Amino acid sequence: MIAAHLAAALVCAWWLHRGEQTTFALLRTLSTAADRTVHRLLAFFAVRPAAPLGPCAPR
């Protein structure tokens, strides 16, 4: 009976370890996609400086 419980514990540990790796890989992928989207939005809505008007005329 102890061997069955140890085998089940090892299977569960292996399963959880693989699931944890997969979860973190998925979170890294989602954060990269969100980061790119935010950067694109910021670049689209960025305020660009106006072109210089040139030298001022004397008064």
OpenMM code with the backbone's topology and positions (N, CA, C; nanometers):
from openmm import Vec3, app, unit

residues = "MET ILE ALA ALA HIS LEU ALA ALA ALA LEU VAL CYS ALA TRP TRP LEU HIS ARG GLY GLU GLN THR THR PHE ALA LEU LEU ARG THR LEU SER THR ALA ALA ASP ARG THR VAL HIS ARG LEU LEU ALA PHE PHE ALA VAL ARG PRO ALA ALA PRO LEU GLY PRO CYS ALA PRO ARG".split()
positions = [
    Vec3(0.0819, -0.1196, 0.0000),
    Vec3(0.0000, 0.0000, 0.0000),
    Vec3(0.0861, 0.1256, 0.0000),
    Vec3(0.1954, 0.1182, 0.0718),
    Vec3(0.2860, 0.2337, 0.0759),
    Vec3(0.3450, 0.2591, -0.0630),
    Vec3(0.3778, 0.1532, -0.1330),
    Vec3(0.4342, 0.1672, -0.2681),
    Vec3(0.3335, 0.2332, -0.3616),
    Vec3(0.2072, 0.1990, -0.3487),
    Vec3(0.1039, 0.2607, -0.4331),
    Vec3(0.0921, 0.4096, -0.4030),
    Vec3(0.0981, 0.4456, -0.2753),
    Vec3(0.0901, 0.5871, -0.2386),
    Vec3(0.2137, 0.6647, -0.2844),
    Vec3(0.3292, 0.6028, -0.2739),
    Vec3(0.4515, 0.6681, -0.3222),
    Vec3(0.4470, 0.6860, -0.4734),
    Vec3(0.3988, 0.5845, -0.5441),
    Vec3(0.3876, 0.5964, -0.6896),
    Vec3(0.2888, 0.7061, -0.7266),
    Vec3(0.1760, 0.7128, -0.6565),
    Vec3(0.0770, 0.8177, -0.6843),
    Vec3(0.1353, 0.9552, -0.6532),
    Vec3(0.2123, 0.9658, -0.5447),
    Vec3(0.2746, 1.0934, -0.5092),
    Vec3(0.3753, 1.1362, -0.6153),
    Vec3(0.4523, 1.0420, -0.6676),
    Vec3(0.5493, 1.0755, -0.7720),
    Vec3(0.4792, 1.1191, -0.9008),
    Vec3(0.3730, 1.0501, -0.9366),
    Vec3(0.2974, 1.0880, -1.0562),
    Vec3(0.2369, 1.2269, -1.0390),
    Vec3(0.1809, 1.2544, -0.9218),
    Vec3(0.1216, 1.3864, -0.8968),
    Vec3(0.2279, 1.4957, -0.8990),
    Vec3(0.3428, 1.4684, -0.8387),
    Vec3(0.4511, 1.5671, -0.8378),
    Vec3(0.4987, 1.5952, -0.9794),
    Vec3(0.5143, 1.4906, -1.0597),
    Vec3(0.5561, 1.5100, -1.1988),
    Vec3(0.4513, 1.5898, -1.2752),
    Vec3(0.3243, 1.5572, -1.2555),
    Vec3(0.2150, 1.6259, -1.3228),
    Vec3(0.2118, 1.7739, -1.2850),
    Vec3(0.2238, 1.8041, -1.1566),
    Vec3(0.2217, 1.9427, -1.1104),
    Vec3(0.3438, 2.0201, -1.1600),
    Vec3(0.4581, 1.9549, -1.1643),
    Vec3(0.5789, 2.0212, -1.2127),
    Vec3(0.5630, 2.0607, -1.3593),
    Vec3(0.5135, 1.9693, -1.4406),
    Vec3(0.4931, 1.9991, -1.5831),
    Vec3(0.3873, 2.1075, -1.6006),
    Vec3(0.2825, 2.1017, -1.5195),
    Vec3(0.1781, 2.2030, -1.5272),
    Vec3(0.2293, 2.3399, -1.4882),
    Vec3(0.3178, 2.3445, -1.3885),
    Vec3(0.3746, 2.4717, -1.3446),
    Vec3(0.4617, 2.5312, -1.4548),
    Vec3(0.5430, 2.4494, -1.5180),
    Vec3(0.6263, 2.4978, -1.6289),
    Vec3(0.5399, 2.5510, -1.7425),
    Vec3(0.4341, 2.4790, -1.7744),
    Vec3(0.3454, 2.5207, -1.8821),
    Vec3(0.2749, 2.6511, -1.8475),
    Vec3(0.2322, 2.6641, -1.7220),
    Vec3(0.1642, 2.7865, -1.6790),
    Vec3(0.2568, 2.9064, -1.6907),
    Vec3(0.3803, 2.8932, -1.6441),
    Vec3(0.4732, 3.0053, -1.6522),
    Vec3(0.5114, 3.0368, -1.7965),
    Vec3(0.5225, 2.9367, -1.8814),
    Vec3(0.5498, 2.9622, -2.0232),
    Vec3(0.4340, 3.0378, -2.0871),
    Vec3(0.3111, 2.9996, -2.0529),
    Vec3(0.1940, 3.0686, -2.1049),
    Vec3(0.1893, 3.2124, -2.0555),
    Vec3(0.2194, 3.2342, -1.9277),
    Vec3(0.2202, 3.3698, -1.8732),
    Vec3(0.3288, 3.4559, -1.9378),
    Vec3(0.4449, 3.3981, -1.9650),
    Vec3(0.5505, 3.4734, -2.0346),
    Vec3(0.5053, 3.5127, -2.1744),
    Vec3(0.4386, 3.4223, -2.2445),
    Vec3(0.3900, 3.4518, -2.3789),
    Vec3(0.2849, 3.5619, -2.3760),
    Vec3(0.1919, 3.5533, -2.2818),
    Vec3(0.0876, 3.6556, -2.2713),
    Vec3(0.1450, 3.7910, -2.2325),
    Vec3(0.2434, 3.7931, -2.1432),
    Vec3(0.3016, 3.9215, -2.1034),
    Vec3(0.3801, 3.9843, -2.2181),
    Vec3(0.4454, 3.9025, -2.2991),
    Vec3(0.5168, 3.9555, -2.4155),
    Vec3(0.4193, 4.0152, -2.5157),
    Vec3(0.3085, 3.9470, -2.5399),
    Vec3(0.2080, 3.9982, -2.6328),
    Vec3(0.1467, 4.1283, -2.5802),
    Vec3(0.1188, 4.1336, -2.4509),
    Vec3(0.0620, 4.2559, -2.3929),
    Vec3(0.1625, 4.3692, -2.3991),
    Vec3(0.2894, 4.3402, -2.3745),
    Vec3(0.3933, 4.4432, -2.3787),
    Vec3(0.4061, 4.5013, -2.5190),
    Vec3(0.4044, 4.4167, -2.6194),
    Vec3(0.4130, 4.4654, -2.7580),
    Vec3(0.2915, 4.5505, -2.7933),
    Vec3(0.1749, 4.5083, -2.7491),
    Vec3(0.0532, 4.5838, -2.7779),
    Vec3(0.0573, 4.7213, -2.7130),
    Vec3(0.1003, 4.7267, -2.5891),
    Vec3(0.1089, 4.8556, -2.5190),
    Vec3(0.2104, 4.9465, -2.5871),
    Vec3(0.3241, 4.8916, -2.6269),
    Vec3(0.4242, 4.9738, -2.6952),
    Vec3(0.3717, 5.0265, -2.8285),
    Vec3(0.2979, 4.9450, -2.9002),
    Vec3(0.2418, 4.9918, -3.0278),
    Vec3(0.1392, 5.1023, -3.0061),
    Vec3(0.0563, 5.0861, -2.9032),
    Vec3(-0.0429, 5.1899, -2.8725),
    Vec3(0.0241, 5.3193, -2.8289),
    Vec3(0.1265, 5.3095, -2.7466),
    Vec3(0.1979, 5.4297, -2.7037),
    Vec3(0.2667, 5.4981, -2.8213),
    Vec3(0.3218, 5.4197, -2.9123),
    Vec3(0.3860, 5.4783, -3.0294),
    Vec3(0.2829, 5.5441, -3.1206),
    Vec3(0.1646, 5.4863, -3.1293),
    Vec3(0.0605, 5.5422, -3.2154),
    Vec3(0.0085, 5.6744, -3.1603),
    Vec3(-0.0100, 5.6808, -3.0279),
    Vec3(-0.0666, 5.8000, -2.9671),
    Vec3(0.0386, 5.8961, -2.9133),
    Vec3(0.1652, 5.8732, -2.9433),
    Vec3(0.2718, 5.9589, -2.8922),
    Vec3(0.2593, 6.0991, -2.9519),
    Vec3(0.2889, 6.1971, -2.8706),
    Vec3(0.2868, 6.3357, -2.9167),
    Vec3(0.4218, 6.3638, -2.9811),
    Vec3(0.4172, 6.3993, -3.1060),
    Vec3(0.5409, 6.4284, -3.1777),
    Vec3(0.5646, 6.5791, -3.1734),
    Vec3(0.6880, 6.6207, -3.1548),
    Vec3(0.7149, 6.7645, -3.1484),
    Vec3(0.6856, 6.8312, -3.2818),
    Vec3(0.6376, 6.9527, -3.2729),
    Vec3(0.6075, 7.0285, -3.3948),
    Vec3(0.7375, 7.0687, -3.4635),
    Vec3(0.7299, 7.0868, -3.5926),
    Vec3(0.8459, 7.1302, -3.6680),
    Vec3(0.8793, 7.2747, -3.6313),
    Vec3(1.0066, 7.3066, -3.6257),
    Vec3(1.0426, 7.4441, -3.5935),
    Vec3(0.9912, 7.5397, -3.7005),
    Vec3(0.9522, 7.6593, -3.6568),
    Vec3(0.8945, 7.7583, -3.7481),
    Vec3(1.0002, 7.8351, -3.8240),
    Vec3(1.1217, 7.8277, -3.7818),
    Vec3(1.2268, 7.9011, -3.8479),
    Vec3(1.2662, 8.0242, -3.7658),
    Vec3(1.3569, 8.1043, -3.8176),
    Vec3(1.4018, 8.2220, -3.7416),
    Vec3(1.2890, 8.3247, -3.7288),
    Vec3(1.2902, 8.3917, -3.6171),
    Vec3(1.1904, 8.4954, -3.5950),
    Vec3(1.2279, 8.6214, -3.6726),
    Vec3(1.1287, 8.6882, -3.7253),
    Vec3(1.1537, 8.8137, -3.7973),
    Vec3(1.1760, 8.9258, -3.6955),
    Vec3(1.2709, 9.0159, -3.7230),
    Vec3(1.2915, 9.1283, -3.6292),
    Vec3(1.1720, 9.2220, -3.6305),
    Vec3(1.1454, 9.2830, -3.5179),
    Vec3(1.0332, 9.3761, -3.5093),
    Vec3(1.0775, 9.5167, -3.5196),
] * unit.nanometer
topology = app.Topology()
chain = topology.addChain("A")
for resn in residues:
    res = topology.addResidue(resn, chain)
    for name in ("N", "CA", "C"):
        topology.addAtom(name, app.Element.getBySymbol(name[0]), res)
